[in-house]
Amino acid sequence: MQLKKIISLTNANSRLRFLAMVRSLRATGCQLPIWVIPYNDDLFELPENCIWWEIKEFTSWLKTRGGSFMMRKYQCLLTDNYQYVDSDVIFLKNPEHILNNINGFIASCGHWHNPGLTYTGQSKLIFQKKTTTWQKQMFNAGQYACDSTLYSLAELRLIAENKNYNFTCLNKKSNDQLGINLLVFLSKITVSNLTLQPFNMQSTWAGDYKDNYESYWSPATMPYIIHWAGCRMDTNRPIDAIMVDYLDKTELEEWEEQIKRNTANRRSWRKRVTNNLRIIKNTLTNFKLK
């Protein structure tokens, strides 16, 4: 693949993660432009050689069909020669070099052994009818690359609205990962996963590294990105320093405040849930006694 651009999706709330991602990319020597899909209207000033990328017709259609903001990354399927990453990704190697001799659709995650969050009941039946090894084609929607334009906007709309696919692709009870896995599968493009043979790259998910992450890596197997999808940032994993080290002093203070707020909100949510469950349990007990 001749990589021509990096694509991401973010808003002001994820600014610090995004800045760390951009700085890590530049540190690898990659100077490709970064096309940034706006998650919503909460924008901020982008670094040099980054542009906001929004296809208004696509965004308007997605809104009228009830799709979630995260489904805006479907827009990637309308272009070619790109590496997509969520804002919570850090580059360890230049993606231009890694992807240079690989064609098709390229994943680099471990969802082939953990596919549960990549399908709906609707889409799983579609996968199973085509292949017995469909799990190998599943991928994380926060990191992938592709050398081809998979759909025109008209084609994307037609497929996503189809009664056989619309729950997976557009229903708010679904999500972007479920929908984009189905859309890529239906395109019939070849999917390669760099953590499988013949590449055998080590995991790109930060959650797989509890202690000394570098002990898993050799020059040949070291991943080229690390993704913090679903990872809490208040657990002091050694690998978290890879992201945090790209923030300056002021940004680091802001980052630490965000982590404190998120931790406090999580505890408050758990307390509310616990109290509600207690109330329900007591109500049921009293009902039975009566």
TAVEN-V75635 format. One record per residue. N is the residue number from 1. D_FIRST is the distance of its C-alpha to the first C-alpha in Angstrom with 2 decimals. Layout:
# TAVEN-V75635
<<N;D_FIRST> <N;D_FIRST>>
This chain:
# TAVEN-V75635
<<1;0.00> <2;3.78> <3;5.74> <4;9.01> <5;11.41> <6;12.99> <7;15.29> <8;18.50> <9;21.91> <10;25.19> <11;28.75> <12;31.51> <13;32.47> <14;29.16> <15;29.13> <16;29.65> <17;26.84> <18;24.51> <19;25.78> <20;25.28> <21;21.65> <22;21.04> <23;23.04> <24;21.25> <25;17.84> <26;19.54> <27;21.24> <28;18.05> <29;17.62> <30;14.89> <31;16.38> <32;13.96> <33;16.11> <34;16.99> <35;17.88> <36;20.70> <37;22.04> <38;25.81> <39;27.16> <40;30.50> <41;32.61> <42;33.21> <43;31.04> <44;31.19> <45;30.30> <46;26.68> <47;25.74> <48;24.59> <49;21.26> <50;21.29> <51;22.31> <52;23.72> <53;21.77> <54;23.97> <55;24.20> <56;27.97> <57;28.29> <58;26.02> <59;27.85> <60;31.18> <61;30.45> <62;29.35> <63;32.54> <64;34.79> <65;33.41> <66;34.13> <67;30.64> <68;30.30> <69;28.80> <70;26.00> <71;24.95> <72;23.88> <73;20.39> <74;20.21> <75;19.44> <76;15.77> <77;15.67> <78;16.65> <79;13.56> <80;9.78> <81;6.67> <82;8.84> <83;10.19> <84;13.72> <85;16.57> <86;20.30> <87;22.53> <88;23.79> <89;20.76> <90;20.76> <91;17.92> <92;18.89> <93;15.92> <94;13.36> <95;10.31> <96;8.29> <97;9.61> <98;9.43> <99;5.85> <100;4.93> <101;5.97> <102;5.60> <103;5.28> <104;7.86> <105;9.73> <106;9.85> <107;13.33> <108;15.03> <109;18.67> <110;21.75> <111;22.72> <112;22.61> <113;25.92> <114;27.09> <115;26.22> <116;29.38> <117;27.95> <118;25.22> <119;27.48> <120;30.72> <121;33.42> <122;32.23> <123;28.57> <124;29.42> <125;31.47> <126;28.60> <127;26.31> <128;29.19> <129;29.96> <130;26.58> <131;26.03> <132;28.07> <133;25.11> <134;23.78> <135;23.81> <136;20.68> <137;18.71> <138;20.33> <139;18.73> <140;19.89> <141;19.50> <142;19.36> <143;15.91> <144;12.76> <145;9.22> <146;7.88> <147;5.76> <148;9.30> <149;12.74> <150;14.88> <151;18.24> <152;20.39> <153;22.96> <154;25.64> <155;23.85> <156;23.14> <157;26.79> <158;28.10> <159;26.43> <160;27.17> <161;30.77> <162;31.31> <163;34.17> <164;32.30> <165;29.51> <166;31.04> <167;32.54> <168;29.25> <169;27.27> <170;29.96> <171;32.97> <172;33.65> <173;34.66> <174;31.04> <175;28.21> <176;24.61> <177;23.34> <178;25.40> <179;24.41> <180;20.66> <181;20.64> <182;22.68> <183;20.72> <184;17.41> <185;19.55> <186;21.23> <187;18.10> <188;17.74> <189;13.96> <190;13.19> <191;13.27> <192;12.46> <193;14.42> <194;14.00> <195;17.80> <196;18.43> <197;18.43> <198;16.98> <199;15.56> <200;18.87> <201;18.08> <202;21.18> <203;21.74> <204;20.12> <205;23.27> <206;25.98> <207;28.64> <208;28.09> <209;29.33> <210;33.07> <211;34.13> <212;32.62> <213;28.89> <214;28.10> <215;30.09> <216;27.34> <217;24.66> <218;24.07> <219;21.52> <220;19.53> <221;19.98> <222;20.06> <223;17.91> <224;15.69> <225;17.29> <226;20.75> <227;21.76> <228;25.44> <229;25.47> <230;29.14> <231;30.30> <232;33.59> <233;33.67> <234;37.37> <235;37.26> <236;36.63> <237;33.89> <238;32.99> <239;29.26> <240;30.09> <241;30.91> <242;27.24> <243;27.04> <244;30.60> <245;30.42> <246;28.25> <247;31.20> <248;34.10> <249;37.72> <250;38.35> <251;35.17> <252;36.00> <253;39.44> <254;38.00> <255;35.58> <256;38.53> <257;40.54> <258;37.84> <259;37.77> <260;41.57> <261;41.64> <262;39.12> <263;41.15> <264;44.38> <265;43.06> <266;41.91> <267;45.36> <268;47.09> <269;45.15> <270;46.02> <271;49.64> <272;49.82> <273;48.37> <274;50.84> <275;53.75> <276;52.85> <277;52.67> <278;56.02> <279;57.58> <280;56.34> <281;57.66> <282;61.03> <283;61.31> <284;60.71> <285;63.22> <286;65.85> <287;65.27> <288;65.89> <289;69.04> <290;70.44>>
